Amino acid sequence: MTRKLHLFEGFGVEMEYMIVHKDTLHVLPITDKLIYDAVGAYLSDVEFGDIAWSNELVLHVVELKTQGPVQSLAHLEEAFQRHVQQINQMLAKYDAMLLPTGAHPLMNPYTDTSLWPHEHNAVYEAYNKIFDCRGHGWANLQSTHLNLPFFDDAEFGKLHAAIRVLLPIIPALSASSPVLDGKITGLADTRLEVYRNNQEKIKSIAGQVIPEAVFTKADYEEQILQKMYKDIALYDPEGTLQEEFLNSRGAIARFERNTIEIRILDIQENPVADIAIVQAIVAALKALMSEKWVRLEVLKKWHEDQLASIFLEVIKNGQNASILDTDFLALFGYTANESTTALKLWQHILKETIDTEVTPGTAQALHHILTHGNLSHRILKALGEEPSEERINQVYQQLAKCLQEGIMFIPDTLC
């Protein structure tokens, strides 16, 4: 049995990428072929030492993840980058490549969606039967997940309290999905907008994405998990989905492995940017949990309705979102008696916390994001106001190059 870890003794990171044609960017449902080429079987998970590859719901997405918890985030981006390049090399024979960002800008999910047909596909078929997975909220959303351990109820309560108040502002750093169906959507984080509505049929599954104010396993079971299981039972008579993974909040408790999984990060243009944002989140959580700015009891008092209103503003406006609630700003030691933007709040948070977390590579990536804007902001700058499909293709080809080479996206480098 794996030893239970205490707070911040381990980290699990997962990154999802779409497989597309290298010239047209058309979605290619060949994740099974990729895995078969690697190991000679259609498996759901294949391990390669420090990093594993796995399938997702749809056949055009591959997930890279740490093989179990790692002790440190330092230089973790280097391992992910190696695997990105290995996969791209393997995909070359299909004229294919990996595409970053939280959503494909041109995909038609109603014609381009194929579900994973192999191992464990009963779960995917159950989802498809209930919700019809041919939609952006199911088939076109690529994210980075961060798993953080807790040892017992006391640690769970602290971690959940800190994560809940941080969730609303995370998309200010991580938004990377401003385009859908070939059009600028007007939202910084379109992936999260479709994500939060994709299970509207059974509202208790995602709630308001910001989790409810529950801080013990017993309360979580009663107020979140059991309600969810009860509500889906009518649609899932075999009980296929009566598991913790059904929970679609922005951070979900996985008591089976004593972790909380943060799920709201759009994937970035390369692993160093993803790990930089993960390190920023960890630094902020450590400060919140150490009561650097306010007591934990103050964090626990925040209702999900209050936090969700801030979250929706950040989904829409990203780094430029106005945060008007000075009580919320005070949670992070931001004492100005006026509103500020989400970006300025992050600049304040990281100025007081980040030095202990980053390595030179991720520090440079984080500086790039804080100085030049999150990826969604930079994509919009590169596209212009009413981009053609040709222009969109050009910009996202450059993003794929950034992924392959491990470099940051700079809109001014596009002609």
Salt bridges, closest charged atoms under 4 A:
GLU9 OE1 - ARG3 NH1 3.45
GLU14 OE1 - HIS145 ND1 3.34
ASP23 OD2 - LYS22 NZ 3.23
ASP32 OD2 - HIS118 NE2 2.88
ASP37 OD2 - LYS93 NZ 3.37
ASP45 OD1 - LYS65 NZ 2.63
ASP50 OD2 - ARG82 NH2 3.27
ASP50 OD1 - HIS83 NE2 3.68
GLU78 OE2 - HIS75 ND1 3.15
ASP112 OD1 - HIS26 NE2 3.88
GLU119 OE2 - HIS120 NE2 3.69
ASP132 OD2 - ARG134 NH2 2.88
GLU155 OE2 - HIS6 ND1 2.77
ASP181 OD1 - HIS136 NE2 2.81
GLU193 OE1 - ARG196 NE 2.88
GLU200 OE2 - LYS203 NZ 2.20
GLU212 OE1 - ARG249 NE 2.88
ASP231 OD2 - LYS227 NZ 3.41
GLU244 OE1 - ARG254 NE 3.92
GLU256 OE2 - ARG254 NH2 2.93
GLU261 OE2 - HIS145 ND1 2.81
GLU261 OE1 - ARG254 NH1 3.41
GLU261 OE1 - ARG257 NH2 3.95
GLU261 OE1 - ARG263 NH1 3.63
ASP266 OD1 - ARG191 NE 2.51
GLU269 OE2 - ARG378 NH1 2.79
GLU297 OE2 - LYS300 NZ 3.65
GLU304 OE1 - ARG164 NH2 3.97
GLU304 OE2 - HIS303 NE2 3.69
ASP305 OD2 - HIS303 ND1 3.58
GLU352 OE2 - HIS348 ND1 3.90
GLU357 OE2 - LYS286 NZ 2.87
ASP412 OD1 - LYS381 NZ 3.66
